């Protein structure tokens, strides 16, 4: 069930990332856009690490590569464009999600639950 939720979230991020962006403002660097990227990838990281707690390095690495592929796919659409700033925001989100997951694991360990390594 956890892995299905993670897969659905990954699919939702891909679909939303590849929709035509005709309503987006034409600015060089939009802070809100970067916050959306970071938030989406933080959520993906938490869900992925929740689904696959024994493979944190694989989850983090896969999400970083996933972010690259989304940017490349946006470039290929013709109506969106890939941006390394967006990927950097994705990476920040993955890092924040990983940190949140580790804090959650730490708190559950201190409450008597087994450690996740």
Residue pairs with C-beta under 8 A, 6 or more apart in sequence:
2 47
2 50
2 51
3 51
3 52
5 47
5 51
6 44
6 47
6 48
6 50
6 51
6 52
9 43
9 44
9 47
10 44
10 66
13 40
13 41
13 44
13 70
14 70
14 73
16 40
17 70
17 73
17 74
17 80
18 70
18 73
18 74
18 77
18 80
20 77
20 79
20 80
21 79
21 80
22 79
24 30
24 33
29 85
33 86
33 89
34 85
34 86
34 89
35 89
37 86
37 89
37 90
37 93
38 89
38 90
38 92
38 93
38 96
39 93
40 90
40 93
41 63
41 67
41 89
41 90
41 91
41 92
41 93
41 94
41 97
42 93
42 94
42 96
42 97
42 100
43 93
43 97
44 63
44 66
44 93
44 94
44 97
45 59
45 60
45 63
45 93
45 94
45 95
45 96
45 97
45 98
45 100
45 101
46 97
46 100
46 101
48 59
48 62
48 63
49 56
49 59
49 97
49 98
49 101
50 101
52 58
52 59
53 105
53 116
54 116
54 117
56 98
56 101
60 94
60 98
63 90
63 94
64 90
64 91
64 94
67 86
67 87
67 90
67 91
67 94
68 87
70 82
70 90
71 82
71 83
71 84
71 86
71 87
72 82
73 82
74 80
74 81
74 82
75 81
75 82
105 115
105 116
109 115
109 116
